[in-house]
C-alpha cells in the first residue's frame, strides 16, 4: 500500500509508470473555436508541410486564434496535455517546415505555447512527453498496447517510418512499466528483507527489459534509416547548440522578446533509464556530459523528475545484493539488459544518423551531422554509458 500511495503522490499511474494507463485524449471536450482550430491545424500538418504552406497559414492568423486560457484556468489537465502536443507539433512545423528555419515564432503560437509550458513545468519546445507519452491512442480500446494497436494523434509528414519510430517508443514505455514498478519496490527494500524479496523484483526487471529490448530491436522493420534522417529527424530539433539557429528562437512578445535556447526532442528525455540507473545504483562519471543529462530532466514532466530524484536518494539495493550469488547474478542480468538497450541505441545512432550524414541529401537537411536532436555529441554520449553500465556488474 505504501508503494501505491507514493506513486499517486507523484501523480503517476501505479500500473503504467511513466506512461498513463489510460490513453491520452484525442480530442477536446471543451467547446471552443480556438481549440477546434488548433486541432484542425495539427491534423493538416502533413499536407501543409508537403505543400510548403505551414508558415503562410500561421502567419495569416490573428494573435489570439490559438487561445488556451480556459484550459489552464479550469485545470483541464488532459486537454492541456493534448494542446501542448498539438502546439508543439505546429510550432516545430512552422520553425523547420520552410526553405530555411524561422528564428521568430509568431505570437499566435508563442503565447499559448509558453502558457501551457509554464503550467506543465517544462520548456516550450517539442519534448519527449509531447512527442511520445501524450501522442498515442489504442486502435481497439479493449486490446492492450502493442505495435499493431497503437496509432498516433500527431504527425509531421506522416507515413510508415515516422509512425513506426514513435510507436516503437510508446510500446517501449508500456513494456517498461513492470520494470519501473519492480525497481521502485526494490528501492524500498533494506537489510530487514530476505533474499527472495530482492530476487522477486530483480526477476521482474529482467523480464520487463527483455520485452523492451525485443521491441527496440524491431525498429528497422518499418523505419528506414534514410527516411528517418531526412524526413523524420529534421522536425524534432531544438534551438540550443544548433548551428541552424545559432542565435536562438524569439517567441514573439514572450520572454521580453529575448532569444531562447532549448534542447530538441530526444530519447534522453525518457525517464525509464535514469530511473533504473537510480534504483540499481548505476553511476556515471562526472564529465562534460553530466550537465547535459541533468538538463534533460528539465524537459521531463515534473512528477517524473521527482520520482527519479526520490529513488536516487533512497535506493540502497546495490549494497544488499551480496547476500547471495543468486542476487549477484540477477543484479548483473539487470545491468546486462540495460547495457543491451544502450548498445542497441548506439547501433541505431550509427546507422540512422552518423552513416546517413555522410550521404548527400536531395531532400534537404537532416540537421547537424555531429550532434543529436537534443544538441549533444551523441556517439560519445551513448558509447560512454553503454561501457559504464557493463563495468558496474558485481563480481562475487
C-alpha positions in Angstrom: 0.0 0.0 0.0 2.9 2.4 0.8 4.3 2.0 -2.8 0.9 2.6 -4.3 0.3 5.7 -2.3 3.7 7.1 -3.1 3.1 6.6 -6.8 0.0 8.6 -6.6 1.7 11.3 -4.6 3.7 11.9 -7.7 0.6 11.7 -9.9 2.0 8.7 -11.8 -0.2 5.8 -12.7 0.8 2.8 -10.5 0.3 0.2 -13.2 1.9 2.1 -16.1 4.7 4.1 -14.5 5.8 6.8 -16.8 3.1 6.2 -19.5 -0.5 6.6 -18.5 -2.6 3.5 -18.0 -5.4 5.5 -19.7 -4.7 6.6 -23.3 -4.3 10.3 -23.9 -7.2 12.4 -25.1 -7.6 12.6 -28.9 -10.0 15.5 -29.0 -11.0 18.4 -26.8 -14.1 18.1 -24.6 -14.1 21.9 -24.1 -16.1 23.6 -26.9 -14.0 26.5 -28.2 -13.3 27.7 -31.7 -9.6 28.2 -30.8 -9.2 24.6 -29.7 -11.0 23.4 -32.9 -8.6 25.4 -34.9 -5.6 24.0 -33.1 -6.8 20.5 -33.7 -7.6 21.2 -37.3 -4.2 22.8 -38.0 -2.4 19.9 -36.3 -4.3 17.3 -38.4 -3.4 19.2 -41.6 0.3 19.4 -40.9 1.3 16.5 -43.3 -0.4 18.3 -46.2 0.7 21.8 -45.2 4.3 20.6 -44.9 4.1 18.8 -48.2 2.8 21.9 -50.0 5.1 24.3 -48.1 2.1 26.2 -46.7 2.5 25.9 -42.9 4.1 29.3 -42.4 1.7 31.0 -44.7 -1.3 29.6 -42.8 0.1 30.5 -39.4 1.1 34.0 -40.5 -2.4 34.7 -41.6 -3.9 34.0 -38.2 -4.6 36.7 -35.6 -2.7 36.6 -32.3 -5.5 35.0 -30.3 -6.5 32.3 -32.7 -5.0 29.5 -30.6 -6.1 30.7 -27.2 -5.9 28.1 -24.4 -6.5 30.3 -21.3 -9.7 28.4 -20.5 -8.0 25.0 -20.2 -5.4 26.4 -17.8 -7.9 28.4 -15.8 -10.1 25.3 -15.3 -7.2 22.9 -14.9 -8.3 20.6 -17.7 -5.1 18.7 -17.4 -5.7 16.0 -20.0 -6.8 18.7 -22.5 -3.7 20.8 -21.5 -1.5 17.8 -22.5 -3.3 17.5 -25.8 -3.0 21.2 -26.5 0.7 21.1 -25.6 1.3 18.2 -28.0 -0.7 19.9 -30.8 1.0 23.2 -30.4 4.5 21.6 -30.1 4.0 19.9 -33.5 2.5 23.1 -35.1 5.4 25.2 -33.7 8.1 22.8 -34.9 6.4 22.5 -38.3 6.5 26.3 -38.5 10.1 26.6 -37.4 11.5 23.8 -39.6 9.0 23.4 -42.3 10.2 26.1 -44.8 13.2 26.5 -47.1 15.1 27.7 -44.0 14.4 27.7 -40.3 12.3 30.6 -38.9 14.0 32.4 -36.0 10.9 34.2 -34.8 7.8 32.3 -33.6 4.7 34.4 -34.1 2.6 35.3 -31.0 -0.3 33.2 -32.1 1.8 30.1 -31.3 4.3 31.6 -28.9 1.9 32.9 -26.3 -0.3 29.8 -25.8 2.7 27.5 -26.0 4.5 29.4 -23.3 1.4 29.5 -21.2 1.0 25.7 -21.4 4.6 25.0 -20.8 4.6 27.2 -17.7 1.6 25.4 -16.4 3.1 22.0 -17.1 6.5 22.9 -15.7 8.7 22.2 -18.7 10.1 24.3 -21.6 8.1 25.5 -24.7 9.7 23.1 -27.1 8.7 19.7 -28.5 9.8 17.3 -25.8 9.6 13.5 -25.5 6.4 13.8 -23.4 4.5 15.6 -26.2 6.1 13.6 -29.0 5.6 10.2 -27.4 3.9 9.9 -24.0 0.9 12.1 -24.8 0.7 11.4 -28.6 -0.9 8.0 -29.0 -4.2 6.1 -28.7 -5.3 2.5 -29.0 -7.0 1.5 -32.2 -9.1 -1.0 -30.3 -9.6 0.4 -26.8 -10.3 -3.1 -25.4 -7.0 -4.5 -26.5 -3.6 -3.9 -24.8 -0.9 -1.5 -26.1 1.0 -3.2 -28.9 2.7 -2.3 -32.1 -0.4 -3.2 -34.1 -2.8 -1.5 -31.8 -1.2 1.9 -31.3 -1.8 4.9 -33.6 -0.5 8.5 -33.3 -2.5 11.7 -32.6 0.0 14.0 -34.3 2.5 13.6 -37.2 4.7 15.9 -39.2 4.9 14.3 -42.7 3.3 11.1 -41.6 3.9 7.8 -43.3 5.1 4.4 -42.1 8.6 5.3 -41.0 7.6 8.3 -38.8 4.6 6.4 -37.3 6.7 3.3 -36.6 9.5 5.3 -35.0 7.2 6.9 -32.4 5.0 3.8 -31.9 8.1 1.8 -31.0 8.8 4.3 -28.2 5.3 4.2 -27.0 5.4 0.4 -26.7 8.8 0.5 -25.0 7.3 2.8 -22.4 4.5 0.4 -21.9 6.7 -2.7 -21.8 9.0 -1.0 -19.2 6.1 -0.4 -16.8 6.7 -3.6 -14.8 10.4 -2.8 -14.6 9.6 0.6 -13.2 7.2 -0.8 -10.6 9.7 -3.5 -9.6 12.6 -1.0 -9.4 10.5 1.2 -7.2 9.7 -1.7 -4.9 13.3 -2.8 -4.9 14.4 0.7 -3.8 12.2 0.3 -0.7 14.0 -2.9 0.5 16.7 -2.9 3.1 18.7 -5.2 5.4 15.5 -6.5 7.0 14.3 -8.1 3.8 15.4 -11.6 2.7 17.0 -12.8 -0.5 13.6 -13.7 -2.0 12.3 -10.2 -1.6 15.2 -8.8 -3.6 15.1 -11.7 -6.1 11.4 -11.2 -6.9 11.9 -7.6 -8.0 15.1 -8.2 -9.9 13.5 -11.0 -11.9 10.6 -8.7 -12.8 13.0 -6.0 -14.0 14.9 -8.6 -16.2 11.7 -10.0 -17.7 10.3 -6.5 -18.4 13.6 -5.2 -20.0 13.8 -8.3 -22.2 10.4 -7.2 -23.7 11.7 -3.7 -24.1 14.8 -4.8 -25.9 12.8 -7.1 -28.2 10.5 -4.2 -29.2 13.5 -1.9 -29.7 15.1 -4.5 -32.0 12.1 -4.2 -34.3 12.8 -0.5 -35.2 14.5 -1.4 -38.6 11.5 -3.4 -39.8 9.4 -0.3 -40.7 11.6 2.7 -40.1 14.2 3.1 -42.8 17.4 5.0 -41.7 17.4 7.2 -44.8 13.8 8.2 -44.4 14.2 8.8 -40.7 17.2 11.0 -41.2 15.8 13.1 -44.0 12.0 13.0 -43.3 11.5 12.5 -39.6 14.5 13.9 -37.7 14.6 17.4 -39.2 11.4 18.4 -37.4 12.3 17.4 -33.9 15.4 19.6 -33.4 15.7 22.2 -30.7 17.4 25.6 -30.7 20.2 25.0 -28.3 23.6 24.1 -29.7 22.0 24.1 -33.1 24.1 25.7 -35.9 21.0 26.3 -37.9 19.5 28.5 -35.2 22.7 29.7 -33.6 21.1 32.9 -32.4 18.2 31.1 -30.8 14.4 31.4 -31.2 12.4 34.5 -30.4 9.0 33.8 -29.0 7.1 36.9 -30.1 6.0 39.1 -27.1 7.3 36.4 -24.7 10.5 36.4 -22.6 10.8 40.1 -23.4 11.5 39.1 -27.0 14.9 37.8 -26.0 16.1 34.7 -27.9 15.6 31.4 -26.2 17.7 28.3 -26.4 16.0 24.9 -25.7 17.1 21.3 -26.4 15.2 19.3 -29.0 13.2 16.1 -28.5 15.4 13.1 -27.7 15.1 9.7 -26.0 17.4 11.1 -23.2 14.2 12.8 -22.0 12.6 9.4 -21.3 12.5 8.7 -17.6 13.0 4.9 -17.9 16.7 4.5 -17.9 17.6 7.3 -15.4 15.0 5.8 -13.0 16.5 2.3 -13.4 20.0 3.7 -13.0 18.9 5.3 -9.8 17.2 2.2 -8.4 20.0 -0.1 -9.3 22.8 2.2 -8.2 24.3 2.6 -11.7 26.6 5.6 -11.6 28.1 7.6 -14.4 31.3 9.6 -14.2 31.2 13.3 -13.7 32.4 14.7 -17.0 31.2 17.3 -19.6 28.1 15.2 -20.4 26.9 15.2 -16.8 25.3 18.7 -17.0 23.6 17.6 -20.2 22.0 14.6 -18.6 20.9 16.7 -15.6 19.5 19.3 -18.0 17.4 16.6 -19.8 15.4 16.2 -16.6 14.1 19.8 -17.1 12.2 18.5 -20.2 10.5 15.6 -18.3 7.2 16.1 -16.6 7.9 17.4 -13.0 6.3 14.3 -11.4 8.8 12.1 -13.4 11.7 14.2 -12.2 10.5 13.8 -8.6 10.3 10.0 -8.9 13.9 9.8 -10.3 15.3 12.1 -7.6 13.4 10.2 -4.9 14.7 6.8 -6.0 18.3 8.0 -6.4 18.3 9.3 -2.9 16.7 6.3 -1.3 17.7 3.2 -3.1 20.4 1.1 -1.4 19.7 -2.1 -3.3 23.2 -2.4 -4.7 24.6 -2.6 -1.2 22.5 -5.6 -0.3 22.9 -7.9 -3.3 26.0 -9.6 -1.9 23.6 -11.5 0.3 23.9 -14.4 -2.2 25.4 -15.4 -5.5 21.8 -15.7 -6.8 21.2 -12.0 -6.2 24.6 -11.1 -7.8 23.7 -13.0 -10.9 20.2 -11.4 -11.1 21.5 -8.0 -10.5 24.2 -8.4 -13.2 21.4 -9.7 -15.6 19.5 -6.5 -15.0 22.6 -4.5 -15.8 23.2 -6.6 -18.9 19.7 -5.8 -20.2 20.3 -2.1 -19.7 23.7 -2.4 -21.4 22.0 -4.2 -24.3 19.5 -1.4 -24.6 22.3 1.2 -24.7 24.3 -0.9 -27.2 21.3 -1.1 -29.5 20.7 2.6 -29.2 24.3 3.2 -30.1 24.0 1.0 -33.2 20.9 2.9 -34.3 22.7 6.2 -33.8 25.4 5.0 -36.1 23.1 3.6 -38.8 20.3 6.1 -38.6 22.3 9.3 -38.1 26.1 9.1 -38.5 26.0 7.0 -41.6 23.2 9.0 -43.2 25.1 12.2 -42.5 27.7 11.0 -45.0 25.2 10.7 -47.8 24.3 13.6 -50.0 20.7 14.6 -49.3 18.5 15.5 -52.3 15.6 16.4 -49.9 17.0 19.0 -47.6 18.9 18.9 -44.3 18.8 16.2 -41.7 20.2 18.6 -39.2 23.6 18.7 -37.6 25.7 15.7 -38.6 27.7 15.5 -35.3 25.0 16.2 -32.8 21.8 14.5 -31.8 18.4 16.2 -31.8 19.0 17.3 -28.2 22.2 19.1 -29.2 24.7 16.6 -27.7 27.6 14.8 -29.4 25.5 11.7 -29.3 28.0 9.0 -30.3 30.4 9.8 -27.4 27.4 10.0 -25.0 26.0 6.7 -26.0 29.3 4.8 -26.0 30.2 6.1 -22.6 27.0 5.0 -20.9 27.0 1.6 -22.6 30.5 0.9 -21.3 29.9 2.3 -17.8 26.8 0.1 -17.4 28.7 -3.0 -18.3 31.7 -2.2 -16.0 29.4 -1.9 -12.9 28.4 -5.5 -12.8 29.3 -7.0 -9.4 31.9 -9.8 -9.0 31.4 -12.5 -6.4 
